[in-house]
Amino acid sequence: MDGLSCLLRCVESALRAEGLDNREIAQALAVPLDLRGDRRKSSWFRHGRLDWRNAVDGHEHWDEFTALVAAGTPCVLMPDRYYWPGDEFEGVAHFLDHMVLAVAYDGEVLEVLDTDAPPADGYRRRIPVTPDVVRGCCRFATVHFTPPDDAAALRTTLLEPTAVALAEDLPALRAVARRWRRDGLTGPAARALHVVVLGAVQPSLFLTALAVEQAYPALATELLAASRAAQKLGRTLIGAHRWAGAQADDTSVYAPVLAVFEACEAALARLGDELHRQLDLPTPDPDATGDDEGVWRRIVRNQAWCYADRVAPADQHRDEERNR
């Protein structure tokens, strides 16, 4: 399915291998929109979860990882791009935001499904295993899901929570725009924002639209409109990253993107109005939480996570190899 993040494309592939169709996959993966990102446990869905293993050095769990893959259990892998062959961050910076699905291992080569791999190759990459590749396989997850739900559950566990959370979070989203206008935005925060937008917000909107399109077609239309606005924001941020290059700390690079951010904010506000109207929900209190920093805190958390502030020094494993 188009409109998914690299993480969700990996999970989609694993679920499709179990026989689920598009609607069932959408219902399995759709979660209530949560701009603050603190209303559910990370990597937990309404009917499933990802069990993550996180390490500083992939050698710590390499045997478990490869045993699972070799036995036919696909694993979602988030490599440290510093060690990932051919990556734009290879040898440059520790940055973890991209995910692939490990599907085969023969002792020498790791085979993965990768949304960045050539379509002509079936989005597959065969990666010769080196000490650096092992070192970089520091985060992986197994996939665990139960069957999808019915129309009534979609309303109570997906649409209504989205309406409530969106009403609570819109003031915090507007606060990000005010901060951006006042202080500007630099590359690390902008990259964290694009991960939030394309990794969570846009897929949540897209999957919810697909999940409810039969029972709530009018809402599905609004959800898709908001999804397109979020996708435009994420792609515009990525374009700005490429334009910025070494000037990532220059706030003027990201100033033109603010208008796209505000257009996405407006689309989400329209969606919130439609959710309350079509579901006949009480008019929300815009100051219900009084938390104007919730969305910005999520951006800061993602910045720390993606830039892997606590990874080991880049040359530590190489030094160990040389001393053996």
PEGI-V789042 format. One record per residue. N is the residue number from 1. RES is the residue in three letters. SS is DSSP state (h for helix, s for strand, l for the rest). OMEGA is omega in whole degrees, -180 to 180 (999 if undefined). D_FIRST is the distance of its C-alpha to the first C-alpha in Angstrom with 1 decimal. Layout:
n:N res:RES ss:SS omega:OMEGA d_first:D_FIRST
n:N res:RES ss:SS omega:OMEGA d_first:D_FIRST
This chain:
n:1 res:MET ss:l omega:173 d_first:0.0
n:2 res:ASP ss:l omega:176 d_first:3.8
n:3 res:GLY ss:l omega:-180 d_first:6.5
n:4 res:LEU ss:l omega:174 d_first:6.9
n:5 res:SER ss:l omega:178 d_first:10.2
n:6 res:CYS ss:h omega:178 d_first:11.3
n:7 res:LEU ss:h omega:-176 d_first:12.6
n:8 res:LEU ss:h omega:174 d_first:9.6
n:9 res:ARG ss:h omega:177 d_first:7.7
n:10 res:CYS ss:h omega:-179 d_first:11.0
n:11 res:VAL ss:h omega:177 d_first:11.3
n:12 res:GLU ss:h omega:-179 d_first:8.1
n:13 res:SER ss:h omega:179 d_first:9.7
n:14 res:ALA ss:h omega:-180 d_first:13.0
n:15 res:LEU ss:h omega:179 d_first:12.2
n:16 res:ARG ss:h omega:177 d_first:10.7
n:17 res:ALA ss:h omega:177 d_first:14.0
n:18 res:GLU ss:l omega:174 d_first:15.8
n:19 res:GLY ss:l omega:-180 d_first:14.7
n:20 res:LEU ss:l omega:177 d_first:12.4
n:21 res:ASP ss:l omega:-175 d_first:10.3
n:22 res:ASN ss:h omega:-178 d_first:7.3
n:23 res:ARG ss:h omega:180 d_first:10.2
n:24 res:GLU ss:h omega:178 d_first:11.9
n:25 res:ILE ss:h omega:179 d_first:9.4
n:26 res:ALA ss:h omega:-180 d_first:9.1
n:27 res:GLN ss:h omega:178 d_first:12.9
n:28 res:ALA ss:h omega:-173 d_first:13.4
n:29 res:LEU ss:h omega:-176 d_first:11.9
n:30 res:ALA ss:l omega:176 d_first:13.1
n:31 res:VAL ss:l omega:177 d_first:16.4
n:32 res:PRO ss:l omega:177 d_first:19.1
n:33 res:LEU ss:l omega:-176 d_first:19.1
n:34 res:ASP ss:l omega:-176 d_first:21.8
n:35 res:LEU ss:l omega:178 d_first:22.9
n:36 res:ARG ss:l omega:178 d_first:25.7
n:37 res:GLY ss:l omega:-178 d_first:23.6
n:38 res:ASP ss:l omega:-176 d_first:26.5
n:39 res:ARG ss:l omega:177 d_first:25.9
n:40 res:ARG ss:l omega:178 d_first:24.3
n:41 res:LYS ss:l omega:180 d_first:24.7
n:42 res:SER ss:l omega:177 d_first:22.5
n:43 res:SER ss:l omega:172 d_first:19.6
n:44 res:TRP ss:s omega:179 d_first:20.4
n:45 res:PHE ss:s omega:-180 d_first:18.1
n:46 res:ARG ss:l omega:-177 d_first:19.5
n:47 res:HIS ss:l omega:179 d_first:19.2
n:48 res:GLY ss:s omega:-178 d_first:18.9
n:49 res:ARG ss:s omega:168 d_first:19.6
n:50 res:LEU ss:s omega:177 d_first:19.5
n:51 res:ASP ss:s omega:-175 d_first:23.0
n:52 res:TRP ss:s omega:168 d_first:23.8
n:53 res:ARG ss:s omega:-177 d_first:26.7
n:54 res:ASN ss:s omega:179 d_first:27.9
n:55 res:ALA ss:l omega:174 d_first:30.7
n:56 res:VAL ss:l omega:-176 d_first:32.5
n:57 res:ASP ss:l omega:-178 d_first:32.7
n:58 res:GLY ss:h omega:177 d_first:30.3
n:59 res:HIS ss:h omega:-176 d_first:33.4
n:60 res:GLU ss:h omega:-179 d_first:33.9
n:61 res:HIS ss:l omega:-178 d_first:31.2
n:62 res:TRP ss:h omega:-178 d_first:30.5
n:63 res:ASP ss:h omega:178 d_first:32.1
n:64 res:GLU ss:h omega:-179 d_first:30.0
n:65 res:PHE ss:h omega:-176 d_first:26.7
n:66 res:THR ss:h omega:177 d_first:27.6
n:67 res:ALA ss:h omega:178 d_first:29.0
n:68 res:LEU ss:h omega:-177 d_first:25.8
n:69 res:VAL ss:h omega:-179 d_first:23.7
n:70 res:ALA ss:h omega:180 d_first:26.5
n:71 res:ALA ss:l omega:177 d_first:26.7
n:72 res:GLY ss:l omega:177 d_first:23.0
n:73 res:THR ss:l omega:179 d_first:21.6
n:74 res:PRO ss:l omega:-179 d_first:18.5
n:75 res:CYS ss:s omega:174 d_first:19.2
n:76 res:VAL ss:s omega:-177 d_first:17.3
n:77 res:LEU ss:s omega:173 d_first:19.7
n:78 res:MET ss:s omega:-176 d_first:20.5
n:79 res:PRO ss:l omega:169 d_first:23.2
n:80 res:ASP ss:l omega:-172 d_first:26.0
n:81 res:ARG ss:h omega:174 d_first:25.2
n:82 res:TYR ss:h omega:-176 d_first:29.0
n:83 res:TYR ss:h omega:-172 d_first:29.1
n:84 res:TRP ss:l omega:-173 d_first:25.8
n:85 res:PRO ss:l omega:176 d_first:26.7
n:86 res:GLY ss:l omega:-178 d_first:26.0
n:87 res:ASP ss:l omega:180 d_first:24.5
n:88 res:GLU ss:l omega:179 d_first:25.9
n:89 res:PHE ss:l omega:-177 d_first:27.4
n:90 res:GLU ss:l omega:180 d_first:29.0
n:91 res:GLY ss:l omega:-175 d_first:32.6
n:92 res:VAL ss:l omega:-176 d_first:32.3
n:93 res:ALA ss:l omega:173 d_first:31.0
n:94 res:HIS ss:l omega:-179 d_first:29.5
n:95 res:PHE ss:l omega:-177 d_first:26.2
n:96 res:LEU ss:l omega:177 d_first:23.4
n:97 res:ASP ss:l omega:-176 d_first:20.1
n:98 res:HIS ss:l omega:-179 d_first:17.7
n:99 res:MET ss:l omega:177 d_first:16.3
n:100 res:VAL ss:s omega:179 d_first:15.7
n:101 res:LEU ss:s omega:178 d_first:15.6
n:102 res:ALA ss:s omega:-173 d_first:19.0
n:103 res:VAL ss:s omega:-180 d_first:19.0
n:104 res:ALA ss:s omega:178 d_first:22.6
n:105 res:TYR ss:s omega:-178 d_first:26.0
n:106 res:ASP ss:l omega:-179 d_first:29.2
n:107 res:GLY ss:l omega:-179 d_first:31.7
n:108 res:GLU ss:l omega:-175 d_first:31.4
n:109 res:VAL ss:s omega:175 d_first:27.8
n:110 res:LEU ss:s omega:179 d_first:24.6
n:111 res:GLU ss:s omega:-177 d_first:21.4
n:112 res:VAL ss:s omega:165 d_first:18.2
n:113 res:LEU ss:s omega:-171 d_first:14.5
n:114 res:ASP ss:l omega:-180 d_first:14.2
n:115 res:THR ss:l omega:178 d_first:11.7
n:116 res:ASP ss:l omega:179 d_first:15.1
n:117 res:ALA ss:l omega:-178 d_first:16.3
n:118 res:PRO ss:l omega:177 d_first:16.9
n:119 res:PRO ss:h omega:-179 d_first:14.3
n:120 res:ALA ss:h omega:178 d_first:17.5
n:121 res:ASP ss:h omega:-179 d_first:18.0
n:122 res:GLY ss:l omega:-177 d_first:14.6
n:123 res:TYR ss:l omega:179 d_first:13.8
n:124 res:ARG ss:s omega:172 d_first:16.8
n:125 res:ARG ss:s omega:175 d_first:19.9
n:126 res:ARG ss:s omega:-170 d_first:23.2
n:127 res:ILE ss:s omega:175 d_first:25.2
n:128 res:PRO ss:s omega:-175 d_first:29.0
n:129 res:VAL ss:l omega:175 d_first:30.1
n:130 res:THR ss:l omega:176 d_first:32.7
n:131 res:PRO ss:h omega:179 d_first:34.4
n:132 res:ASP ss:h omega:178 d_first:32.4
n:133 res:VAL ss:h omega:178 d_first:29.0
n:134 res:VAL ss:h omega:180 d_first:30.2
n:135 res:ARG ss:h omega:-176 d_first:31.5
n:136 res:GLY ss:h omega:-179 d_first:28.2
n:137 res:CYS ss:l omega:-169 d_first:26.2
n:138 res:CYS ss:l omega:179 d_first:27.4
n:139 res:ARG ss:s omega:175 d_first:24.5
n:140 res:PHE ss:s omega:-177 d_first:22.4
n:141 res:ALA ss:s omega:170 d_first:21.0
n:142 res:THR ss:s omega:-171 d_first:20.6
n:143 res:VAL ss:s omega:-178 d_first:18.0
n:144 res:HIS ss:s omega:-178 d_first:19.6
n:145 res:PHE ss:s omega:174 d_first:18.1
n:146 res:THR ss:l omega:-177 d_first:19.7
n:147 res:PRO ss:l omega:-179 d_first:18.5
n:148 res:PRO ss:l omega:-171 d_first:16.8
n:149 res:ASP ss:l omega:-177 d_first:19.2
n:150 res:ASP ss:l omega:-174 d_first:20.8
n:151 res:ALA ss:h omega:-179 d_first:21.2
n:152 res:ALA ss:h omega:179 d_first:24.3
n:153 res:ALA ss:h omega:178 d_first:22.8
n:154 res:LEU ss:h omega:179 d_first:19.9
n:155 res:ARG ss:h omega:-172 d_first:22.6
n:156 res:THR ss:h omega:-176 d_first:24.9
n:157 res:THR ss:h omega:-176 d_first:22.5
n:158 res:LEU ss:h omega:-174 d_first:19.8
n:159 res:LEU ss:h omega:-179 d_first:21.0
n:160 res:GLU ss:h omega:176 d_first:24.6
n:161 res:PRO ss:h omega:177 d_first:24.2
n:162 res:THR ss:h omega:-180 d_first:21.9
n:163 res:ALA ss:h omega:-179 d_first:24.7
n:164 res:VAL ss:h omega:-177 d_first:27.4
n:165 res:ALA ss:h omega:-179 d_first:25.9
n:166 res:LEU ss:h omega:178 d_first:25.0
n:167 res:ALA ss:h omega:-180 d_first:28.5
n:168 res:GLU ss:h omega:-170 d_first:29.9
n:169 res:ASP ss:h omega:-178 d_first:27.9
n:170 res:LEU ss:h omega:176 d_first:28.2
n:171 res:PRO ss:h omega:179 d_first:31.8
n:172 res:ALA ss:h omega:176 d_first:30.7
n:173 res:LEU ss:h omega:178 d_first:28.0
n:174 res:ARG ss:h omega:178 d_first:30.8
n:175 res:ALA ss:h omega:176 d_first:33.0
n:176 res:VAL ss:h omega:178 d_first:30.6
n:177 res:ALA ss:h omega:179 d_first:31.1
n:178 res:ARG ss:h omega:179 d_first:34.9
n:179 res:ARG ss:h omega:-180 d_first:34.9
n:180 res:TRP ss:h omega:-179 d_first:33.0
n:181 res:ARG ss:h omega:-177 d_first:35.4
n:182 res:ARG ss:h omega:-171 d_first:38.4
n:183 res:ASP ss:h omega:-172 d_first:37.7
n:184 res:GLY ss:l omega:-180 d_first:35.0
n:185 res:LEU ss:l omega:179 d_first:32.0
n:186 res:THR ss:l omega:-173 d_first:32.1
n:187 res:GLY ss:h omega:-178 d_first:29.6
n:188 res:PRO ss:h omega:178 d_first:29.2
n:189 res:ALA ss:h omega:180 d_first:28.5
n:190 res:ALA ss:h omega:176 d_first:26.3
n:191 res:ARG ss:h omega:177 d_first:24.1
n:192 res:ALA ss:h omega:178 d_first:24.1
n:193 res:LEU ss:h omega:-179 d_first:23.1
n:194 res:HIS ss:h omega:176 d_first:20.1
n:195 res:VAL ss:h omega:177 d_first:19.0
n:196 res:VAL ss:h omega:-175 d_first:19.5
n:197 res:VAL ss:h omega:-176 d_first:17.7
n:198 res:LEU ss:h omega:-179 d_first:14.6
n:199 res:GLY ss:h omega:-175 d_first:14.7
n:200 res:ALA ss:h omega:-172 d_first:15.5
n:201 res:VAL ss:h omega:-178 d_first:16.2
n:202 res:GLN ss:h omega:177 d_first:13.3
n:203 res:PRO ss:h omega:179 d_first:10.7
n:204 res:SER ss:h omega:179 d_first:13.2
n:205 res:LEU ss:h omega:-178 d_first:13.6
n:206 res:PHE ss:h omega:-178 d_first:10.0
n:207 res:LEU ss:h omega:178 d_first:9.5
n:208 res:THR ss:h omega:177 d_first:13.0
n:209 res:ALA ss:h omega:179 d_first:12.6
n:210 res:LEU ss:h omega:-177 d_first:10.1
n:211 res:ALA ss:h omega:-173 d_first:12.5
n:212 res:VAL ss:h omega:-171 d_first:15.6
n:213 res:GLU ss:l omega:179 d_first:14.9
n:214 res:GLN ss:l omega:-177 d_first:17.1
n:215 res:ALA ss:l omega:-175 d_first:19.9
n:216 res:TYR ss:l omega:-174 d_first:19.9
n:217 res:PRO ss:h omega:-179 d_first:18.6
n:218 res:ALA ss:h omega:177 d_first:20.8
n:219 res:LEU ss:h omega:178 d_first:19.6
n:220 res:ALA ss:h omega:178 d_first:15.9
n:221 res:THR ss:h omega:179 d_first:17.1
n:222 res:GLU ss:h omega:179 d_first:18.8
n:223 res:LEU ss:h omega:179 d_first:16.0
n:224 res:LEU ss:h omega:178 d_first:13.7
n:225 res:ALA ss:h omega:178 d_first:16.9
n:226 res:ALA ss:h omega:178 d_first:17.5
n:227 res:SER ss:h omega:179 d_first:13.9
n:228 res:ARG ss:h omega:178 d_first:14.6
n:229 res:ALA ss:h omega:178 d_first:18.0
n:230 res:ALA ss:h omega:179 d_first:16.9
n:231 res:GLN ss:h omega:178 d_first:14.6
n:232 res:LYS ss:h omega:178 d_first:17.7
n:233 res:LEU ss:h omega:-179 d_first:19.9
n:234 res:GLY ss:h omega:-179 d_first:18.0
n:235 res:ARG ss:h omega:178 d_first:17.8
n:236 res:THR ss:h omega:176 d_first:21.5
n:237 res:LEU ss:h omega:179 d_first:22.5
n:238 res:ILE ss:h omega:176 d_first:21.2
n:239 res:GLY ss:h omega:178 d_first:23.1
n:240 res:ALA ss:h omega:177 d_first:26.1
n:241 res:HIS ss:h omega:-177 d_first:25.9
n:242 res:ARG ss:h omega:177 d_first:26.1
n:243 res:TRP ss:h omega:-176 d_first:28.9
n:244 res:ALA ss:h omega:-178 d_first:30.8
n:245 res:GLY ss:h omega:-178 d_first:31.1
n:246 res:ALA ss:h omega:-179 d_first:34.2
n:247 res:GLN ss:h omega:-174 d_first:34.9
n:248 res:ALA ss:l omega:179 d_first:32.4
n:249 res:ASP ss:l omega:179 d_first:35.2
n:250 res:ASP ss:l omega:-175 d_first:36.0
n:251 res:THR ss:l omega:-180 d_first:34.9
n:252 res:SER ss:h omega:180 d_first:35.3
n:253 res:VAL ss:h omega:-174 d_first:32.2
n:254 res:TYR ss:h omega:-179 d_first:30.0
n:255 res:ALA ss:h omega:-179 d_first:32.2
n:256 res:PRO ss:l omega:-178 d_first:30.4
n:257 res:VAL ss:l omega:-178 d_first:27.1
n:258 res:LEU ss:h omega:180 d_first:28.8
n:259 res:ALA ss:h omega:178 d_first:28.6
n:260 res:VAL ss:h omega:176 d_first:24.8
n:261 res:PHE ss:h omega:-178 d_first:24.9
n:262 res:GLU ss:h omega:175 d_first:27.2
n:263 res:ALA ss:h omega:177 d_first:25.0
n:264 res:CYS ss:h omega:177 d_first:22.2
n:265 res:GLU ss:h omega:180 d_first:24.9
n:266 res:ALA ss:h omega:178 d_first:26.0
n:267 res:ALA ss:h omega:178 d_first:22.6
n:268 res:LEU ss:h omega:177 d_first:22.4
n:269 res:ALA ss:h omega:177 d_first:26.0
n:270 res:ARG ss:h omega:178 d_first:25.2
n:271 res:LEU ss:h omega:179 d_first:22.4
n:272 res:GLY ss:h omega:178 d_first:25.0
n:273 res:ASP ss:h omega:-178 d_first:27.6
n:274 res:GLU ss:h omega:178 d_first:25.4
n:275 res:LEU ss:h omega:-180 d_first:24.4
n:276 res:HIS ss:h omega:-179 d_first:28.1
n:277 res:ARG ss:h omega:-174 d_first:29.2
n:278 res:GLN ss:h omega:177 d_first:26.9
n:279 res:LEU ss:l omega:180 d_first:27.2
n:280 res:ASP ss:l omega:179 d_first:30.9
n:281 res:LEU ss:l omega:178 d_first:31.1
n:282 res:PRO ss:l omega:177 d_first:34.2
n:283 res:THR ss:l omega:-175 d_first:34.2
n:284 res:PRO ss:l omega:173 d_first:33.3
n:285 res:ASP ss:l omega:-175 d_first:36.0
n:286 res:PRO ss:l omega:-180 d_first:34.7
n:287 res:ASP ss:l omega:-174 d_first:37.0
n:288 res:ALA ss:l omega:-177 d_first:36.2
n:289 res:THR ss:l omega:-177 d_first:35.6
n:290 res:GLY ss:l omega:-178 d_first:37.3
n:291 res:ASP ss:l omega:-179 d_first:35.0
n:292 res:ASP ss:l omega:-177 d_first:34.3
n:293 res:GLU ss:l omega:-174 d_first:33.3
n:294 res:GLY ss:h omega:-178 d_first:30.4
n:295 res:VAL ss:h omega:179 d_first:27.6
n:296 res:TRP ss:h omega:177 d_first:29.8
n:297 res:ARG ss:h omega:178 d_first:30.4
n:298 res:ARG ss:h omega:178 d_first:26.8
n:299 res:ILE ss:h omega:-180 d_first:26.6
n:300 res:VAL ss:h omega:177 d_first:29.7
n:301 res:ARG ss:h omega:-179 d_first:28.4
n:302 res:ASN ss:h omega:178 d_first:25.2
n:303 res:GLN ss:h omega:180 d_first:27.5
n:304 res:ALA ss:h omega:-178 d_first:29.7
n:305 res:TRP ss:h omega:-175 d_first:26.9
n:306 res:CYS ss:h omega:-179 d_first:25.1
n:307 res:TYR ss:l omega:171 d_first:28.4
n:308 res:ALA ss:l omega:-176 d_first:29.6
n:309 res:ASP ss:l omega:-174 d_first:33.1
n:310 res:ARG ss:l omega:179 d_first:34.4
n:311 res:VAL ss:l omega:180 d_first:33.5
n:312 res:ALA ss:l omega:176 d_first:36.5
n:313 res:PRO ss:l omega:-171 d_first:38.2
n:314 res:ALA ss:l omega:-173 d_first:36.5
n:315 res:ASP ss:l omega:-175 d_first:39.4
n:316 res:GLN ss:h omega:-176 d_first:40.2
n:317 res:HIS ss:h omega:179 d_first:38.8
n:318 res:ARG ss:h omega:178 d_first:40.1
n:319 res:ASP ss:h omega:179 d_first:43.5
n:320 res:GLU ss:h omega:-180 d_first:43.3
n:321 res:GLU ss:h omega:-177 d_first:42.5
n:322 res:ARG ss:h omega:-176 d_first:45.5
n:323 res:ASN ss:l omega:-178 d_first:47.8
n:324 res:ARG ss:l omega:999 d_first:47.2
